Amino acid sequence: MKPRPPAKPIRYGGHFEPPALGADVTPVPVAGPGHLTFTDEGLALEGFEPAGMGLRGAGYLLAVLLVAGGVTALRTFVLPDLPMWLVGVVAGVLGIVLYRRLLAGAPHRAEAPVALTYAYADVVDARRDLRDEGLVVIRVLQGKARGALHFRPAMGADALRAQLERRGVKVK
């Protein structure tokens, strides 16, 4: 099906919610409140620059290493008789607490607005996020690299996916 540009701009408000770590495609650096607009030129977006997106991913990995190293050192040097199931529980609780603490705070920088436009031919596909039904992951081309927009539309994910499908975007 050949993409059809809209007769008039159609705008979807919502929130961009990039993950701390990209699973298969690097998240496009846009976060916080914003909107997607279907225009004659393509898919336009407005949002904000994420607050420390790369640092959050590095912080998550650092938290995992600190928890694993700390619990291992505790069991090896301080409490060698500690049962392994208790070590796992302590590591899990500490990991969750550190991860939640890492994600606390503003996810975007209000002083750094972002505005991008992707031609419909550069919108590869769209799918629902496996972890969250209300989140739509839109994969786009940025030159030769691929990126992913993680967008939670205020009007619901189904309406946005249907609009993308009408524009010739493959929806999974």
mmCIF file of the C-alpha atoms, coordinates in Angstrom:
data_MODEL
# 
_entry.id   MODEL 
# 
loop_
_atom_site.group_PDB 
_atom_site.id 
_atom_site.type_symbol 
_atom_site.label_atom_id 
_atom_site.label_alt_id 
_atom_site.label_comp_id 
_atom_site.label_asym_id 
_atom_site.label_entity_id 
_atom_site.label_seq_id 
_atom_site.pdbx_PDB_ins_code 
_atom_site.Cartn_x 
_atom_site.Cartn_y 
_atom_site.Cartn_z 
_atom_site.occupancy 
_atom_site.B_iso_or_equiv 
_atom_site.pdbx_formal_charge 
_atom_site.auth_seq_id 
_atom_site.auth_comp_id 
_atom_site.auth_asym_id 
_atom_site.auth_atom_id 
_atom_site.pdbx_PDB_model_num 
ATOM 1   C CA . MET A 1 1   ? 0.000  0.000   0.000  1.00 0.00 ? 1   MET A CA 1 
ATOM 2   C CA . LYS A 1 2   ? 1.418  3.362   -1.028 1.00 0.00 ? 2   LYS A CA 1 
ATOM 3   C CA . PRO A 1 3   ? 1.639  5.951   1.772  1.00 0.00 ? 3   PRO A CA 1 
ATOM 4   C CA . ARG A 1 4   ? -0.939 8.713   1.573  1.00 0.00 ? 4   ARG A CA 1 
ATOM 5   C CA . PRO A 1 5   ? -0.092 12.086  3.075  1.00 0.00 ? 5   PRO A CA 1 
ATOM 6   C CA . PRO A 1 6   ? -2.891 13.547  5.176  1.00 0.00 ? 6   PRO A CA 1 
ATOM 7   C CA . ALA A 1 7   ? -5.157 16.250  3.764  1.00 0.00 ? 7   ALA A CA 1 
ATOM 8   C CA . LYS A 1 8   ? -4.721 18.322  6.944  1.00 0.00 ? 8   LYS A CA 1 
ATOM 9   C CA . PRO A 1 9   ? -2.277 17.873  9.814  1.00 0.00 ? 9   PRO A CA 1 
ATOM 10  C CA . ILE A 1 10  ? -3.421 15.343  12.402 1.00 0.00 ? 10  ILE A CA 1 
ATOM 11  C CA . ARG A 1 11  ? -1.877 15.771  15.839 1.00 0.00 ? 11  ARG A CA 1 
ATOM 12  C CA . TYR A 1 12  ? -1.529 13.227  18.659 1.00 0.00 ? 12  TYR A CA 1 
ATOM 13  C CA . GLY A 1 13  ? -0.512 14.497  22.080 1.00 0.00 ? 13  GLY A CA 1 
ATOM 14  C CA . GLY A 1 14  ? 1.153  12.325  24.682 1.00 0.00 ? 14  GLY A CA 1 
ATOM 15  C CA . HIS A 1 15  ? 4.485  11.520  26.306 1.00 0.00 ? 15  HIS A CA 1 
ATOM 16  C CA . PHE A 1 16  ? 7.762  10.251  24.894 1.00 0.00 ? 16  PHE A CA 1 
ATOM 17  C CA . GLU A 1 17  ? 9.164  7.602   27.255 1.00 0.00 ? 17  GLU A CA 1 
ATOM 18  C CA . PRO A 1 18  ? 12.505 6.253   26.024 1.00 0.00 ? 18  PRO A CA 1 
ATOM 19  C CA . PRO A 1 19  ? 13.918 3.327   28.005 1.00 0.00 ? 19  PRO A CA 1 
ATOM 20  C CA . ALA A 1 20  ? 17.183 3.704   29.900 1.00 0.00 ? 20  ALA A CA 1 
ATOM 21  C CA . LEU A 1 21  ? 18.656 0.997   27.651 1.00 0.00 ? 21  LEU A CA 1 
ATOM 22  C CA . GLY A 1 22  ? 17.556 0.260   24.079 1.00 0.00 ? 22  GLY A CA 1 
ATOM 23  C CA . ALA A 1 23  ? 16.634 -3.388  23.539 1.00 0.00 ? 23  ALA A CA 1 
ATOM 24  C CA . ASP A 1 24  ? 17.168 -3.793  19.791 1.00 0.00 ? 24  ASP A CA 1 
ATOM 25  C CA . VAL A 1 25  ? 17.247 -0.212  18.454 1.00 0.00 ? 25  VAL A CA 1 
ATOM 26  C CA . THR A 1 26  ? 18.738 2.916   19.999 1.00 0.00 ? 26  THR A CA 1 
ATOM 27  C CA . PRO A 1 27  ? 16.008 5.226   21.320 1.00 0.00 ? 27  PRO A CA 1 
ATOM 28  C CA . VAL A 1 28  ? 15.648 8.568   19.518 1.00 0.00 ? 28  VAL A CA 1 
ATOM 29  C CA . PRO A 1 29  ? 16.747 11.218  22.038 1.00 0.00 ? 29  PRO A CA 1 
ATOM 30  C CA . VAL A 1 30  ? 13.340 12.754  22.800 1.00 0.00 ? 30  VAL A CA 1 
ATOM 31  C CA . ALA A 1 31  ? 11.449 12.502  26.114 1.00 0.00 ? 31  ALA A CA 1 
ATOM 32  C CA . GLY A 1 32  ? 8.665  14.039  28.144 1.00 0.00 ? 32  GLY A CA 1 
ATOM 33  C CA . PRO A 1 33  ? 5.430  15.660  26.998 1.00 0.00 ? 33  PRO A CA 1 
ATOM 34  C CA . GLY A 1 34  ? 5.090  16.233  23.286 1.00 0.00 ? 34  GLY A CA 1 
ATOM 35  C CA . HIS A 1 35  ? 3.171  15.328  20.196 1.00 0.00 ? 35  HIS A CA 1 
ATOM 36  C CA . LEU A 1 36  ? 3.339  13.576  16.844 1.00 0.00 ? 36  LEU A CA 1 
ATOM 37  C CA . THR A 1 37  ? 1.829  15.350  13.840 1.00 0.00 ? 37  THR A CA 1 
ATOM 38  C CA . PHE A 1 38  ? 0.989  13.714  10.504 1.00 0.00 ? 38  PHE A CA 1 
ATOM 39  C CA . THR A 1 39  ? 1.750  16.379  7.864  1.00 0.00 ? 39  THR A CA 1 
ATOM 40  C CA . ASP A 1 40  ? 2.239  16.530  4.102  1.00 0.00 ? 40  ASP A CA 1 
ATOM 41  C CA . GLU A 1 41  ? 6.032  16.369  4.651  1.00 0.00 ? 41  GLU A CA 1 
ATOM 42  C CA . GLY A 1 42  ? 5.925  13.351  6.944  1.00 0.00 ? 42  GLY A CA 1 
ATOM 43  C CA . LEU A 1 43  ? 5.762  12.504  10.628 1.00 0.00 ? 43  LEU A CA 1 
ATOM 44  C CA . ALA A 1 44  ? 6.734  15.531  12.718 1.00 0.00 ? 44  ALA A CA 1 
ATOM 45  C CA . LEU A 1 45  ? 7.472  15.322  16.417 1.00 0.00 ? 45  LEU A CA 1 
ATOM 46  C CA . GLU A 1 46  ? 8.016  17.804  19.182 1.00 0.00 ? 46  GLU A CA 1 
ATOM 47  C CA . GLY A 1 47  ? 9.296  16.920  22.623 1.00 0.00 ? 47  GLY A CA 1 
ATOM 48  C CA . PHE A 1 48  ? 12.291 17.543  24.850 1.00 0.00 ? 48  PHE A CA 1 
ATOM 49  C CA . GLU A 1 49  ? 15.836 16.305  25.179 1.00 0.00 ? 49  GLU A CA 1 
ATOM 50  C CA . PRO A 1 50  ? 16.129 13.464  27.719 1.00 0.00 ? 50  PRO A CA 1 
ATOM 51  C CA . ALA A 1 51  ? 17.878 14.180  30.990 1.00 0.00 ? 51  ALA A CA 1 
ATOM 52  C CA . GLY A 1 52  ? 20.984 12.014  31.053 1.00 0.00 ? 52  GLY A CA 1 
ATOM 53  C CA . MET A 1 53  ? 19.674 9.161   28.881 1.00 0.00 ? 53  MET A CA 1 
ATOM 54  C CA . GLY A 1 54  ? 23.127 7.656   28.347 1.00 0.00 ? 54  GLY A CA 1 
ATOM 55  C CA . LEU A 1 55  ? 24.052 8.201   31.976 1.00 0.00 ? 55  LEU A CA 1 
ATOM 56  C CA . ARG A 1 56  ? 20.941 6.335   33.121 1.00 0.00 ? 56  ARG A CA 1 
ATOM 57  C CA . GLY A 1 57  ? 21.932 3.299   31.073 1.00 0.00 ? 57  GLY A CA 1 
ATOM 58  C CA . ALA A 1 58  ? 25.490 3.431   32.387 1.00 0.00 ? 58  ALA A CA 1 
ATOM 59  C CA . GLY A 1 59  ? 24.140 3.993   35.899 1.00 0.00 ? 59  GLY A CA 1 
ATOM 60  C CA . TYR A 1 60  ? 21.927 0.924   35.600 1.00 0.00 ? 60  TYR A CA 1 
ATOM 61  C CA . LEU A 1 61  ? 24.904 -1.237  34.599 1.00 0.00 ? 61  LEU A CA 1 
ATOM 62  C CA . LEU A 1 62  ? 26.970 0.274   37.408 1.00 0.00 ? 62  LEU A CA 1 
ATOM 63  C CA . ALA A 1 63  ? 24.167 -0.465  39.903 1.00 0.00 ? 63  ALA A CA 1 
ATOM 64  C CA . VAL A 1 64  ? 24.071 -4.113  38.793 1.00 0.00 ? 64  VAL A CA 1 
ATOM 65  C CA . LEU A 1 65  ? 27.840 -4.432  39.186 1.00 0.00 ? 65  LEU A CA 1 
ATOM 66  C CA . LEU A 1 66  ? 27.831 -2.756  42.617 1.00 0.00 ? 66  LEU A CA 1 
ATOM 67  C CA . VAL A 1 67  ? 25.018 -4.940  43.933 1.00 0.00 ? 67  VAL A CA 1 
ATOM 68  C CA . ALA A 1 68  ? 26.566 -8.150  42.585 1.00 0.00 ? 68  ALA A CA 1 
ATOM 69  C CA . GLY A 1 69  ? 30.027 -7.253  43.874 1.00 0.00 ? 69  GLY A CA 1 
ATOM 70  C CA . GLY A 1 70  ? 28.757 -6.070  47.246 1.00 0.00 ? 70  GLY A CA 1 
ATOM 71  C CA . VAL A 1 71  ? 26.606 -9.118  47.910 1.00 0.00 ? 71  VAL A CA 1 
ATOM 72  C CA . THR A 1 72  ? 29.364 -11.467 46.745 1.00 0.00 ? 72  THR A CA 1 
ATOM 73  C CA . ALA A 1 73  ? 31.915 -9.740  49.011 1.00 0.00 ? 73  ALA A CA 1 
ATOM 74  C CA . LEU A 1 74  ? 29.448 -9.842  51.924 1.00 0.00 ? 74  LEU A CA 1 
ATOM 75  C CA . ARG A 1 75  ? 28.927 -13.587 51.539 1.00 0.00 ? 75  ARG A CA 1 
ATOM 76  C CA . THR A 1 76  ? 32.603 -14.370 50.902 1.00 0.00 ? 76  THR A CA 1 
ATOM 77  C CA . PHE A 1 77  ? 34.290 -12.286 53.596 1.00 0.00 ? 77  PHE A CA 1 
ATOM 78  C CA . VAL A 1 78  ? 31.724 -11.352 56.247 1.00 0.00 ? 78  VAL A CA 1 
ATOM 79  C CA . LEU A 1 79  ? 29.012 -14.026 56.348 1.00 0.00 ? 79  LEU A CA 1 
ATOM 80  C CA . PRO A 1 80  ? 30.246 -17.192 54.609 1.00 0.00 ? 80  PRO A CA 1 
ATOM 81  C CA . ASP A 1 81  ? 27.439 -19.284 56.166 1.00 0.00 ? 81  ASP A CA 1 
ATOM 82  C CA . LEU A 1 82  ? 24.707 -17.124 54.615 1.00 0.00 ? 82  LEU A CA 1 
ATOM 83  C CA . PRO A 1 83  ? 22.338 -19.280 52.474 1.00 0.00 ? 83  PRO A CA 1 
ATOM 84  C CA . MET A 1 84  ? 22.423 -18.594 48.734 1.00 0.00 ? 84  MET A CA 1 
ATOM 85  C CA . TRP A 1 85  ? 18.653 -18.008 48.517 1.00 0.00 ? 85  TRP A CA 1 
ATOM 86  C CA . LEU A 1 86  ? 19.014 -15.145 50.999 1.00 0.00 ? 86  LEU A CA 1 
ATOM 87  C CA . VAL A 1 87  ? 21.887 -13.708 48.960 1.00 0.00 ? 87  VAL A CA 1 
ATOM 88  C CA . GLY A 1 88  ? 19.613 -13.737 45.904 1.00 0.00 ? 88  GLY A CA 1 
ATOM 89  C CA . VAL A 1 89  ? 16.768 -12.030 47.760 1.00 0.00 ? 89  VAL A CA 1 
ATOM 90  C CA . VAL A 1 90  ? 19.078 -9.314  49.128 1.00 0.00 ? 90  VAL A CA 1 
ATOM 91  C CA . ALA A 1 91  ? 20.629 -8.745  45.684 1.00 0.00 ? 91  ALA A CA 1 
ATOM 92  C CA . GLY A 1 92  ? 17.183 -8.520  44.074 1.00 0.00 ? 92  GLY A CA 1 
ATOM 93  C CA . VAL A 1 93  ? 15.834 -6.034  46.599 1.00 0.00 ? 93  VAL A CA 1 
ATOM 94  C CA . LEU A 1 94  ? 18.967 -3.874  46.433 1.00 0.00 ? 94  LEU A CA 1 
ATOM 95  C CA . GLY A 1 95  ? 18.928 -3.967  42.641 1.00 0.00 ? 95  GLY A CA 1 
ATOM 96  C CA . ILE A 1 96  ? 15.287 -2.869  42.476 1.00 0.00 ? 96  ILE A CA 1 
ATOM 97  C CA . VAL A 1 97  ? 15.863 -0.051  44.983 1.00 0.00 ? 97  VAL A CA 1 
ATOM 98  C CA . LEU A 1 98  ? 18.927 1.219   43.104 1.00 0.00 ? 98  LEU A CA 1 
ATOM 99  C CA . TYR A 1 99  ? 17.156 0.999   39.740 1.00 0.00 ? 99  TYR A CA 1 
ATOM 100 C CA . ARG A 1 100 ? 14.098 2.908   41.041 1.00 0.00 ? 100 ARG A CA 1 
ATOM 101 C CA . ARG A 1 101 ? 16.366 5.536   42.567 1.00 0.00 ? 101 ARG A CA 1 
ATOM 102 C CA . LEU A 1 102 ? 18.246 5.859   39.294 1.00 0.00 ? 102 LEU A CA 1 
ATOM 103 C CA . LEU A 1 103 ? 15.038 6.523   37.347 1.00 0.00 ? 103 LEU A CA 1 
ATOM 104 C CA . ALA A 1 104 ? 13.758 9.102   39.848 1.00 0.00 ? 104 ALA A CA 1 
ATOM 105 C CA . GLY A 1 105 ? 13.752 12.741  38.811 1.00 0.00 ? 105 GLY A CA 1 
ATOM 106 C CA . ALA A 1 106 ? 12.754 14.602  35.676 1.00 0.00 ? 106 ALA A CA 1 
ATOM 107 C CA . PRO A 1 107 ? 13.008 12.436  32.544 1.00 0.00 ? 107 PRO A CA 1 
ATOM 108 C CA . HIS A 1 108 ? 13.496 15.472  30.268 1.00 0.00 ? 108 HIS A CA 1 
ATOM 109 C CA . ARG A 1 109 ? 15.131 18.886  30.163 1.00 0.00 ? 109 ARG A CA 1 
ATOM 110 C CA . ALA A 1 110 ? 12.467 21.567  29.703 1.00 0.00 ? 110 ALA A CA 1 
ATOM 111 C CA . GLU A 1 111 ? 15.012 24.075  28.387 1.00 0.00 ? 111 GLU A CA 1 
ATOM 112 C CA . ALA A 1 112 ? 15.973 21.812  25.458 1.00 0.00 ? 112 ALA A CA 1 
ATOM 113 C CA . PRO A 1 113 ? 13.047 21.374  23.019 1.00 0.00 ? 113 PRO A CA 1 
ATOM 114 C CA . VAL A 1 114 ? 13.408 18.883  20.155 1.00 0.00 ? 114 VAL A CA 1 
ATOM 115 C CA . ALA A 1 115 ? 11.596 19.101  16.804 1.00 0.00 ? 115 ALA A CA 1 
ATOM 116 C CA . LEU A 1 116 ? 12.179 16.451  14.115 1.00 0.00 ? 116 LEU A CA 1 
ATOM 117 C CA . THR A 1 117 ? 10.415 15.421  10.925 1.00 0.00 ? 117 THR A CA 1 
ATOM 118 C CA . TYR A 1 118 ? 10.660 11.992  9.303  1.00 0.00 ? 118 TYR A CA 1 
ATOM 119 C CA . ALA A 1 119 ? 9.455  11.329  5.760  1.00 0.00 ? 119 ALA A CA 1 
ATOM 120 C CA . TYR A 1 120 ? 6.887  8.528   5.707  1.00 0.00 ? 120 TYR A CA 1 
ATOM 121 C CA . ALA A 1 121 ? 9.390  6.443   3.739  1.00 0.00 ? 121 ALA A CA 1 
ATOM 122 C CA . ASP A 1 122 ? 11.784 6.729   6.717  1.00 0.00 ? 122 ASP A CA 1 
ATOM 123 C CA . VAL A 1 123 ? 9.227  5.339   9.181  1.00 0.00 ? 123 VAL A CA 1 
ATOM 124 C CA . VAL A 1 124 ? 10.144 1.644   9.152  1.00 0.00 ? 124 VAL A CA 1 
ATOM 125 C CA . ASP A 1 125 ? 7.381  0.152   11.307 1.00 0.00 ? 125 ASP A CA 1 
ATOM 126 C CA . ALA A 1 126 ? 5.377  0.535   14.496 1.00 0.00 ? 126 ALA A CA 1 
ATOM 127 C CA . ARG A 1 127 ? 4.576  -1.969  17.215 1.00 0.00 ? 127 ARG A CA 1 
ATOM 128 C CA . ARG A 1 128 ? 3.323  -2.082  20.763 1.00 0.00 ? 128 ARG A CA 1 
ATOM 129 C CA . ASP A 1 129 ? 5.888  -2.211  23.505 1.00 0.00 ? 129 ASP A CA 1 
ATOM 130 C CA . LEU A 1 130 ? 6.075  -5.714  24.984 1.00 0.00 ? 130 LEU A CA 1 
ATOM 131 C CA . ARG A 1 131 ? 6.342  -4.330  28.523 1.00 0.00 ? 131 ARG A CA 1 
ATOM 132 C CA . ASP A 1 132 ? 3.553  -1.737  28.236 1.00 0.00 ? 132 ASP A CA 1 
ATOM 133 C CA . GLU A 1 133 ? 0.420  -1.998  26.064 1.00 0.00 ? 133 GLU A CA 1 
ATOM 134 C CA . GLY A 1 134 ? -0.126 1.782   25.971 1.00 0.00 ? 134 GLY A CA 1 
ATOM 135 C CA . LEU A 1 135 ? 3.314  2.541   24.534 1.00 0.00 ? 135 LEU A CA 1 
ATOM 136 C CA . VAL A 1 136 ? 3.889  2.592   20.772 1.00 0.00 ? 136 VAL A CA 1 
ATOM 137 C CA . VAL A 1 137 ? 7.420  1.968   19.473 1.00 0.00 ? 137 VAL A CA 1 
ATOM 138 C CA . ILE A 1 138 ? 7.939  3.623   16.089 1.00 0.00 ? 138 ILE A CA 1 
ATOM 139 C CA . ARG A 1 139 ? 11.159 2.629   14.352 1.00 0.00 ? 139 ARG A CA 1 
ATOM 140 C CA . VAL A 1 140 ? 12.599 5.311   12.063 1.00 0.00 ? 140 VAL A CA 1 
ATOM 141 C CA . LEU A 1 141 ? 15.644 5.750   9.861  1.00 0.00 ? 141 LEU A CA 1 
ATOM 142 C CA . GLN A 1 142 ? 18.121 8.470   10.753 1.00 0.00 ? 142 GLN A CA 1 
ATOM 143 C CA . GLY A 1 143 ? 20.442 8.530   7.768  1.00 0.00 ? 143 GLY A CA 1 
ATOM 144 C CA . LYS A 1 144 ? 21.837 4.982   7.696  1.00 0.00 ? 144 LYS A CA 1 
ATOM 145 C CA . ALA A 1 145 ? 21.087 4.290   11.366 1.00 0.00 ? 145 ALA A CA 1 
ATOM 146 C CA . ARG A 1 146 ? 17.799 3.159   12.895 1.00 0.00 ? 146 ARG A CA 1 
ATOM 147 C CA . GLY A 1 147 ? 16.216 4.739   15.921 1.00 0.00 ? 147 GLY A CA 1 
ATOM 148 C CA . ALA A 1 148 ? 13.043 4.151   17.928 1.00 0.00 ? 148 ALA A CA 1 
ATOM 149 C CA . LEU A 1 149 ? 10.474 6.595   19.246 1.00 0.00 ? 149 LEU A CA 1 
ATOM 150 C CA . HIS A 1 150 ? 8.735  5.393   22.410 1.00 0.00 ? 150 HIS A CA 1 
ATOM 151 C CA . PHE A 1 151 ? 5.450  7.319   22.525 1.00 0.00 ? 151 PHE A CA 1 
ATOM 152 C CA . ARG A 1 152 ? 2.428  7.032   24.825 1.00 0.00 ? 152 ARG A CA 1 
ATOM 153 C CA . PRO A 1 153 ? -0.460 8.757   23.002 1.00 0.00 ? 153 PRO A CA 1 
ATOM 154 C CA . ALA A 1 154 ? -3.050 10.417  25.230 1.00 0.00 ? 154 ALA A CA 1 
ATOM 155 C CA . MET A 1 155 ? -5.896 9.159   22.985 1.00 0.00 ? 155 MET A CA 1 
ATOM 156 C CA . GLY A 1 156 ? -4.725 5.548   23.130 1.00 0.00 ? 156 GLY A CA 1 
ATOM 157 C CA . ALA A 1 157 ? -2.228 3.425   21.243 1.00 0.00 ? 157 ALA A CA 1 
ATOM 158 C CA . ASP A 1 158 ? -4.748 1.821   18.869 1.00 0.00 ? 158 ASP A CA 1 
ATOM 159 C CA . ALA A 1 159 ? -5.744 5.148   17.285 1.00 0.00 ? 159 ALA A CA 1 
ATOM 160 C CA . LEU A 1 160 ? -2.103 6.084   16.633 1.00 0.00 ? 160 LEU A CA 1 
ATOM 161 C CA . ARG A 1 161 ? -1.272 2.661   15.180 1.00 0.00 ? 161 ARG A CA 1 
ATOM 162 C CA . ALA A 1 162 ? -4.321 2.898   12.885 1.00 0.00 ? 162 ALA A CA 1 
ATOM 163 C CA . GLN A 1 163 ? -3.215 6.356   11.706 1.00 0.00 ? 163 GLN A CA 1 
ATOM 164 C CA . LEU A 1 164 ? 0.280  5.024   10.980 1.00 0.00 ? 164 LEU A CA 1 
ATOM 165 C CA . GLU A 1 165 ? -1.185 2.102   9.054  1.00 0.00 ? 165 GLU A CA 1 
ATOM 166 C CA . ARG A 1 166 ? -3.245 4.516   6.921  1.00 0.00 ? 166 ARG A CA 1 
ATOM 167 C CA . ARG A 1 167 ? 0.023  6.250   6.013  1.00 0.00 ? 167 ARG A CA 1 
ATOM 168 C CA . GLY A 1 168 ? 1.536  3.007   4.718  1.00 0.00 ? 168 GLY A CA 1 
ATOM 169 C CA . VAL A 1 169 ? 3.601  2.181   7.801  1.00 0.00 ? 169 VAL A CA 1 
ATOM 170 C CA . LYS A 1 170 ? 3.818  -1.533  8.654  1.00 0.00 ? 170 LYS A CA 1 
ATOM 171 C CA . VAL A 1 171 ? 2.149  -2.032  12.034 1.00 0.00 ? 171 VAL A CA 1 
ATOM 172 C CA . LYS A 1 172 ? 2.941  -5.169  14.035 1.00 0.00 ? 172 LYS A CA 1 
# 
